[in-house]
């Protein structure tokens, strides 16, 4: 149960700090293009701030749902 609370808390923090994550990502693209080209996380919408943040938040929701699904599958075995 504590693991679920930790994951949900981390997801909420990432949800609210999506703007800061975007700015960090954009600075990495501008200052370190090689690192950015290697990682390439969320490169599709990097020039559109709102689209990037929406996409990032969707990924957070999907990651939390996947985590809870796997946790439930393990607990019912």
Jmol script that loads the backbone (N, CA, C; Angstrom):
load data "model"
ATOM      1  N   UNK A   1       0.822  -1.193   0.000  1.00  0.00           N
ATOM      2  CA  UNK A   1       0.000   0.000   0.000  1.00  0.00           C
ATOM      3  C   UNK A   1       0.868   1.260   0.000  1.00  0.00           C
ATOM      4  N   UNK A   2       1.958   1.218   0.762  1.00  0.00           N
ATOM      5  CA  UNK A   2       2.842   2.378   0.819  1.00  0.00           C
ATOM      6  C   UNK A   2       3.486   2.637  -0.539  1.00  0.00           C
ATOM      7  N   UNK A   3       3.726   1.577  -1.294  1.00  0.00           N
ATOM      8  CA  UNK A   3       4.314   1.721  -2.619  1.00  0.00           C
ATOM      9  C   UNK A   3       3.366   2.459  -3.559  1.00  0.00           C
ATOM     10  N   UNK A   4       2.089   2.161  -3.463  1.00  0.00           N
ATOM     11  CA  UNK A   4       1.095   2.849  -4.290  1.00  0.00           C
ATOM     12  C   UNK A   4       1.045   4.331  -3.936  1.00  0.00           C
ATOM     13  N   UNK A   5       1.094   4.637  -2.665  1.00  0.00           N
ATOM     14  CA  UNK A   5       1.071   6.037  -2.229  1.00  0.00           C
ATOM     15  C   UNK A   5       2.304   6.780  -2.745  1.00  0.00           C
ATOM     16  N   UNK A   6       3.455   6.142  -2.693  1.00  0.00           N
ATOM     17  CA  UNK A   6       4.687   6.771  -3.176  1.00  0.00           C
ATOM     18  C   UNK A   6       4.603   7.038  -4.676  1.00  0.00           C
ATOM     19  N   UNK A   7       4.125   6.064  -5.433  1.00  0.00           N
ATOM     20  CA  UNK A   7       4.012   6.231  -6.885  1.00  0.00           C
ATOM     21  C   UNK A   7       3.005   7.327  -7.223  1.00  0.00           C
ATOM     22  N   UNK A   8       1.878   7.343  -6.538  1.00  0.00           N
ATOM     23  CA  UNK A   8       0.881   8.382  -6.795  1.00  0.00           C
ATOM     24  C   UNK A   8       1.407   9.766  -6.414  1.00  0.00           C
ATOM     25  N   UNK A   9       2.146   9.857  -5.317  1.00  0.00           N
ATOM     26  CA  UNK A   9       2.719  11.145  -4.916  1.00  0.00           C
ATOM     27  C   UNK A   9       3.737  11.640  -5.942  1.00  0.00           C
ATOM     28  N   UNK A  10       4.560  10.740  -6.434  1.00  0.00           N
ATOM     29  CA  UNK A  10       5.532  11.121  -7.462  1.00  0.00           C
ATOM     30  C   UNK A  10       4.826  11.561  -8.740  1.00  0.00           C
ATOM     31  N   UNK A  11       3.756  10.864  -9.100  1.00  0.00           N
ATOM     32  CA  UNK A  11       3.001  11.229 -10.297  1.00  0.00           C
ATOM     33  C   UNK A  11       2.367  12.608 -10.147  1.00  0.00           C
ATOM     34  N   UNK A  12       1.828  12.894  -8.976  1.00  0.00           N
ATOM     35  CA  UNK A  12       1.220  14.208  -8.745  1.00  0.00           C
ATOM     36  C   UNK A  12       2.277  15.308  -8.822  1.00  0.00           C
ATOM     37  N   UNK A  13       3.441  15.060  -8.235  1.00  0.00           N
ATOM     38  CA  UNK A  13       4.513  16.059  -8.315  1.00  0.00           C
ATOM     39  C   UNK A  13       4.944  16.299  -9.761  1.00  0.00           C
ATOM     40  N   UNK A  14       5.115  15.230 -10.522  1.00  0.00           N
ATOM     41  CA  UNK A  14       5.486  15.392 -11.924  1.00  0.00           C
ATOM     42  C   UNK A  14       4.386  16.096 -12.709  1.00  0.00           C
ATOM     43  N   UNK A  15       3.137  15.830 -12.359  1.00  0.00           N
ATOM     44  CA  UNK A  15       2.007  16.469 -13.031  1.00  0.00           C
ATOM     45  C   UNK A  15       2.078  17.992 -12.849  1.00  0.00           C
ATOM     46  N   UNK A  16       2.299  18.426 -11.610  1.00  0.00           N
ATOM     47  CA  UNK A  16       2.307  19.857 -11.328  1.00  0.00           C
ATOM     48  C   UNK A  16       3.593  20.550 -11.777  1.00  0.00           C
ATOM     49  N   UNK A  17       4.690  19.808 -11.885  1.00  0.00           N
ATOM     50  CA  UNK A  17       5.951  20.398 -12.312  1.00  0.00           C
ATOM     51  C   UNK A  17       6.259  20.090 -13.775  1.00  0.00           C
ATOM     52  N   UNK A  18       5.231  19.862 -14.576  1.00  0.00           N
ATOM     53  CA  UNK A  18       5.417  19.605 -16.000  1.00  0.00           C
ATOM     54  C   UNK A  18       6.089  20.758 -16.721  1.00  0.00           C
ATOM     55  N   UNK A  19       5.779  21.994 -16.299  1.00  0.00           N
ATOM     56  CA  UNK A  19       6.408  23.165 -16.918  1.00  0.00           C
ATOM     57  C   UNK A  19       7.914  23.167 -16.692  1.00  0.00           C
ATOM     58  N   UNK A  20       8.327  22.879 -15.476  1.00  0.00           N
ATOM     59  CA  UNK A  20       9.760  22.864 -15.163  1.00  0.00           C
ATOM     60  C   UNK A  20      10.471  21.732 -15.904  1.00  0.00           C
ATOM     61  N   UNK A  21       9.806  20.598 -16.028  1.00  0.00           N
ATOM     62  CA  UNK A  21      10.397  19.472 -16.762  1.00  0.00           C
ATOM     63  C   UNK A  21      10.553  19.849 -18.233  1.00  0.00           C
ATOM     64  N   UNK A  22       9.543  20.536 -18.779  1.00  0.00           N
ATOM     65  CA  UNK A  22       9.632  20.980 -20.174  1.00  0.00           C
ATOM     66  C   UNK A  22      10.807  21.935 -20.370  1.00  0.00           C
ATOM     67  N   UNK A  23      10.935  22.918 -19.481  1.00  0.00           N
ATOM     68  CA  UNK A  23      12.027  23.893 -19.605  1.00  0.00           C
ATOM     69  C   UNK A  23      13.389  23.204 -19.517  1.00  0.00           C
ATOM     70  N   UNK A  24      13.507  22.250 -18.626  1.00  0.00           N
ATOM     71  CA  UNK A  24      14.754  21.504 -18.501  1.00  0.00           C
ATOM     72  C   UNK A  24      15.053  20.730 -19.781  1.00  0.00           C
ATOM     73  N   UNK A  25      14.029  20.132 -20.343  1.00  0.00           N
ATOM     74  CA  UNK A  25      14.180  19.368 -21.582  1.00  0.00           C
ATOM     75  C   UNK A  25      14.593  20.278 -22.736  1.00  0.00           C
ATOM     76  N   UNK A  26      13.959  21.444 -22.806  1.00  0.00           N
ATOM     77  CA  UNK A  26      14.270  22.393 -23.878  1.00  0.00           C
ATOM     78  C   UNK A  26      15.698  22.925 -23.747  1.00  0.00           C
ATOM     79  N   UNK A  27      16.118  23.222 -22.514  1.00  0.00           N
ATOM     80  CA  UNK A  27      17.499  23.678 -22.289  1.00  0.00           C
ATOM     81  C   UNK A  27      18.505  22.591 -22.673  1.00  0.00           C
ATOM     82  N   UNK A  28      18.164  21.348 -22.382  1.00  0.00           N
ATOM     83  CA  UNK A  28      19.055  20.244 -22.765  1.00  0.00           C
ATOM     84  C   UNK A  28      19.177  20.172 -24.277  1.00  0.00           C
ATOM     85  N   UNK A  29      18.068  20.359 -24.977  1.00  0.00           N
ATOM     86  CA  UNK A  29      18.125  20.340 -26.442  1.00  0.00           C
ATOM     87  C   UNK A  29      19.009  21.461 -26.964  1.00  0.00           C
ATOM     88  N   UNK A  30      18.889  22.649 -26.368  1.00  0.00           N
ATOM     89  CA  UNK A  30      19.663  23.797 -26.844  1.00  0.00           C
ATOM     90  C   UNK A  30      21.135  23.712 -26.451  1.00  0.00           C
ATOM     91  N   UNK A  31      21.422  23.272 -25.241  1.00  0.00           N
ATOM     92  CA  UNK A  31      22.800  23.292 -24.735  1.00  0.00           C
ATOM     93  C   UNK A  31      23.585  22.010 -25.004  1.00  0.00           C
ATOM     94  N   UNK A  32      22.896  20.885 -25.080  1.00  0.00           N
ATOM     95  CA  UNK A  32      23.567  19.593 -25.256  1.00  0.00           C
ATOM     96  C   UNK A  32      22.834  18.768 -26.322  1.00  0.00           C
ATOM     97  N   UNK A  33      22.947  19.154 -27.579  1.00  0.00           N
ATOM     98  CA  UNK A  33      22.187  18.458 -28.627  1.00  0.00           C
ATOM     99  C   UNK A  33      22.544  16.979 -28.767  1.00  0.00           C
ATOM    100  N   UNK A  34      23.787  16.616 -28.478  1.00  0.00           N
ATOM    101  CA  UNK A  34      24.169  15.206 -28.587  1.00  0.00           C
ATOM    102  C   UNK A  34      23.427  14.366 -27.555  1.00  0.00           C
ATOM    103  N   UNK A  35      23.396  14.838 -26.308  1.00  0.00           N
ATOM    104  CA  UNK A  35      22.680  14.113 -25.254  1.00  0.00           C
ATOM    105  C   UNK A  35      21.197  14.037 -25.595  1.00  0.00           C
ATOM    106  N   UNK A  36      20.652  15.138 -26.084  1.00  0.00           N
ATOM    107  CA  UNK A  36      19.235  15.168 -26.429  1.00  0.00           C
ATOM    108  C   UNK A  36      18.931  14.203 -27.571  1.00  0.00           C
ATOM    109  N   UNK A  37      19.810  14.125 -28.556  1.00  0.00           N
ATOM    110  CA  UNK A  37      19.560  13.212 -29.676  1.00  0.00           C
ATOM    111  C   UNK A  37      19.677  11.753 -29.250  1.00  0.00           C
ATOM    112  N   UNK A  38      20.493  11.466 -28.237  1.00  0.00           N
ATOM    113  CA  UNK A  38      20.627  10.090 -27.756  1.00  0.00           C
ATOM    114  C   UNK A  38      19.392   9.676 -26.962  1.00  0.00           C
ATOM    115  N   UNK A  39      18.974  10.535 -26.023  1.00  0.00           N
ATOM    116  CA  UNK A  39      17.817  10.180 -25.195  1.00  0.00           C
ATOM    117  C   UNK A  39      16.532  10.345 -25.983  1.00  0.00           C
ATOM    118  N   UNK A  40      16.329  11.523 -26.562  1.00  0.00           N
ATOM    119  CA  UNK A  40      15.195  11.755 -27.445  1.00  0.00           C
ATOM    120  C   UNK A  40      13.831  11.577 -26.820  1.00  0.00           C
ATOM    121  N   UNK A  41      13.705  11.789 -25.516  1.00  0.00           N
ATOM    122  CA  UNK A  41      12.417  11.603 -24.858  1.00  0.00           C
ATOM    123  C   UNK A  41      11.511  12.774 -25.202  1.00  0.00           C
ATOM    124  N   UNK A  42      10.341  12.487 -25.713  1.00  0.00           N
ATOM    125  CA  UNK A  42       9.334  13.498 -26.055  1.00  0.00           C
ATOM    126  C   UNK A  42       9.857  14.543 -27.033  1.00  0.00           C
ATOM    127  N   UNK A  43      10.556  14.126 -28.059  1.00  0.00           N
ATOM    128  CA  UNK A  43      11.099  15.079 -29.025  1.00  0.00           C
ATOM    129  C   UNK A  43      10.053  15.559 -30.015  1.00  0.00           C
ATOM    130  N   UNK A  44       8.967  14.842 -30.142  1.00  0.00           N
ATOM    131  CA  UNK A  44       7.969  15.179 -31.163  1.00  0.00           C
ATOM    132  C   UNK A  44       7.371  16.563 -30.948  1.00  0.00           C
ATOM    133  N   UNK A  45       7.066  16.923 -29.717  1.00  0.00           N
ATOM    134  CA  UNK A  45       6.377  18.180 -29.434  1.00  0.00           C
ATOM    135  C   UNK A  45       7.267  19.191 -28.722  1.00  0.00           C
ATOM    136  N   UNK A  46       8.581  19.110 -28.873  1.00  0.00           N
ATOM    137  CA  UNK A  46       9.475  19.955 -28.083  1.00  0.00           C
ATOM    138  C   UNK A  46       9.315  21.438 -28.418  1.00  0.00           C
ATOM    139  N   UNK A  47       8.878  21.775 -29.619  1.00  0.00           N
ATOM    140  CA  UNK A  47       8.712  23.182 -29.979  1.00  0.00           C
ATOM    141  C   UNK A  47       7.358  23.743 -29.566  1.00  0.00           C
ATOM    142  N   UNK A  48       6.422  22.887 -29.226  1.00  0.00           N
ATOM    143  CA  UNK A  48       5.094  23.329 -28.788  1.00  0.00           C
ATOM    144  C   UNK A  48       4.936  22.999 -27.311  1.00  0.00           C
ATOM    145  N   UNK A  49       5.049  24.013 -26.471  1.00  0.00           N
ATOM    146  CA  UNK A  49       5.056  23.831 -25.017  1.00  0.00           C
ATOM    147  C   UNK A  49       3.803  23.121 -24.513  1.00  0.00           C
ATOM    148  N   UNK A  50       2.634  23.584 -24.928  1.00  0.00           N
ATOM    149  CA  UNK A  50       1.384  23.010 -24.424  1.00  0.00           C
ATOM    150  C   UNK A  50       1.204  21.559 -24.861  1.00  0.00           C
ATOM    151  N   UNK A  51       1.531  21.269 -26.115  1.00  0.00           N
ATOM    152  CA  UNK A  51       1.410  19.892 -26.598  1.00  0.00           C
ATOM    153  C   UNK A  51       2.391  18.977 -25.873  1.00  0.00           C
ATOM    154  N   UNK A  52       3.602  19.470 -25.627  1.00  0.00           N
ATOM    155  CA  UNK A  52       4.602  18.660 -24.929  1.00  0.00           C
ATOM    156  C   UNK A  52       4.135  18.330 -23.527  1.00  0.00           C
ATOM    157  N   UNK A  53       3.598  19.322 -22.802  1.00  0.00           N
ATOM    158  CA  UNK A  53       3.150  19.101 -21.427  1.00  0.00           C
ATOM    159  C   UNK A  53       1.953  18.154 -21.403  1.00  0.00           C
ATOM    160  N   UNK A  54       1.017  18.304 -22.354  1.00  0.00           N
ATOM    161  CA  UNK A  54      -0.122  17.370 -22.439  1.00  0.00           C
ATOM    162  C   UNK A  54       0.366  15.945 -22.665  1.00  0.00           C
ATOM    163  N   UNK A  55       1.298  15.792 -23.585  1.00  0.00           N
ATOM    164  CA  UNK A  55       1.841  14.464 -23.889  1.00  0.00           C
ATOM    165  C   UNK A  55       2.570  13.887 -22.675  1.00  0.00           C
ATOM    166  N   UNK A  56       3.328  14.710 -21.975  1.00  0.00           N
ATOM    167  CA  UNK A  56       4.051  14.287 -20.773  1.00  0.00           C
ATOM    168  C   UNK A  56       3.072  13.825 -19.696  1.00  0.00           C
ATOM    169  N   UNK A  57       2.004  14.570 -19.499  1.00  0.00           N
ATOM    170  CA  UNK A  57       1.012  14.206 -18.484  1.00  0.00           C
ATOM    171  C   UNK A  57       0.286  12.916 -18.860  1.00  0.00           C
ATOM    172  N   UNK A  58       0.022  12.726 -20.149  1.00  0.00           N
ATOM    173  CA  UNK A  58      -0.573  11.453 -20.586  1.00  0.00           C
ATOM    174  C   UNK A  58       0.353  10.288 -20.268  1.00  0.00           C
ATOM    175  N   UNK A  59       1.639  10.483 -20.470  1.00  0.00           N
ATOM    176  CA  UNK A  59       2.603   9.433 -20.166  1.00  0.00           C
ATOM    177  C   UNK A  59       2.631   9.123 -18.674  1.00  0.00           C
ATOM    178  N   UNK A  60       2.482  10.144 -17.840  1.00  0.00           N
ATOM    179  CA  UNK A  60       2.439   9.919 -16.391  1.00  0.00           C
ATOM    180  C   UNK A  60       1.238   9.059 -16.032  1.00  0.00           C
ATOM    181  N   UNK A  61       0.070   9.396 -16.577  1.00  0.00           N
ATOM    182  CA  UNK A  61      -1.146   8.628 -16.289  1.00  0.00           C
ATOM    183  C   UNK A  61      -0.980   7.186 -16.752  1.00  0.00           C
ATOM    184  N   UNK A  62      -0.450   6.993 -17.948  1.00  0.00           N
ATOM    185  CA  UNK A  62      -0.266   5.633 -18.462  1.00  0.00           C
ATOM    186  C   UNK A  62       0.741   4.843 -17.625  1.00  0.00           C
ATOM    187  N   UNK A  63       1.796   5.490 -17.172  1.00  0.00           N
ATOM    188  CA  UNK A  63       2.787   4.799 -16.339  1.00  0.00           C
ATOM    189  C   UNK A  63       2.183   4.381 -15.004  1.00  0.00           C
ATOM    190  N   UNK A  64       1.373   5.243 -14.404  1.00  0.00           N
ATOM    191  CA  UNK A  64       0.725   4.897 -13.129  1.00  0.00           C
ATOM    192  C   UNK A  64      -0.266   3.759 -13.333  1.00  0.00           C
ATOM    193  N   UNK A  65      -1.046   3.817 -14.407  1.00  0.00           N
ATOM    194  CA  UNK A  65      -1.996   2.729 -14.680  1.00  0.00           C
ATOM    195  C   UNK A  65      -1.272   1.405 -14.918  1.00  0.00           C
ATOM    196  N   UNK A  66      -0.170   1.446 -15.643  1.00  0.00           N
ATOM    197  CA  UNK A  66       0.609   0.229 -15.872  1.00  0.00           C
ATOM    198  C   UNK A  66       1.158  -0.313 -14.558  1.00  0.00           C
ATOM    199  N   UNK A  67       1.670   0.560 -13.709  1.00  0.00           N
ATOM    200  CA  UNK A  67       2.200   0.144 -12.417  1.00  0.00           C
ATOM    201  C   UNK A  67       1.120  -0.526 -11.574  1.00  0.00           C
ATOM    202  N   UNK A  68      -0.045   0.097 -11.485  1.00  0.00           N
ATOM    203  CA  UNK A  68      -1.132  -0.462 -10.672  1.00  0.00           C
ATOM    204  C   UNK A  68      -1.621  -1.783 -11.256  1.00  0.00           C
ATOM    205  N   UNK A  69      -1.694  -1.876 -12.580  1.00  0.00           N
ATOM    206  CA  UNK A  69      -2.121  -3.122 -13.225  1.00  0.00           C
ATOM    207  C   UNK A  69      -1.147  -4.255 -12.922  1.00  0.00           C
ATOM    208  N   UNK A  70       0.137  -3.981 -13.043  1.00  0.00           N
ATOM    209  CA  UNK A  70       1.140  -5.012 -12.753  1.00  0.00           C
ATOM    210  C   UNK A  70       1.103  -5.393 -11.280  1.00  0.00           C
ATOM    211  N   UNK A  71       0.945  -4.411 -10.416  1.00  0.00           N
ATOM    212  CA  UNK A  71       0.873  -4.691  -8.986  1.00  0.00           C
ATOM    213  C   UNK A  71      -0.340  -5.560  -8.651  1.00  0.00           C
ATOM    214  N   UNK A  72      -1.472  -5.273  -9.265  1.00  0.00           N
ATOM    215  CA  UNK A  72      -2.669  -6.092  -9.044  1.00  0.00           C
ATOM    216  C   UNK A  72      -2.496  -7.501  -9.609  1.00  0.00           C
ATOM    217  N   UNK A  73      -1.877  -7.600 -10.780  1.00  0.00           N
ATOM    218  CA  UNK A  73      -1.656  -8.918 -11.376  1.00  0.00           C
ATOM    219  C   UNK A  73      -0.748  -9.769 -10.496  1.00  0.00           C
ATOM    220  N   UNK A  74       0.261  -9.157  -9.924  1.00  0.00           N
ATOM    221  CA  UNK A  74       1.166  -9.893  -9.042  1.00  0.00           C
ATOM    222  C   UNK A  74       0.458 -10.307  -7.756  1.00  0.00           C
ATOM    223  N   UNK A  75      -0.389  -9.435  -7.232  1.00  0.00           N
ATOM    224  CA  UNK A  75      -1.043  -9.740  -5.956  1.00  0.00           C
ATOM    225  C   UNK A  75      -2.095 -10.837  -6.090  1.00  0.00           C
ATOM    226  N   UNK A  76      -2.647 -11.041  -7.290  1.00  0.00           N
ATOM    227  CA  UNK A  76      -3.668 -12.073  -7.472  1.00  0.00           C
ATOM    228  C   UNK A  76      -3.094 -13.415  -7.906  1.00  0.00           C
ATOM    229  N   UNK A  77      -1.800 -13.535  -7.983  1.00  0.00           N
ATOM    230  CA  UNK A  77      -1.205 -14.820  -8.379  1.00  0.00           C
ATOM    231  C   UNK A  77      -1.186 -15.779  -7.227  1.00  0.00           C
TER     232      UNK A  77
END
end "model"
wireframe off; spacefill off
backbone 0.3
color backbone group
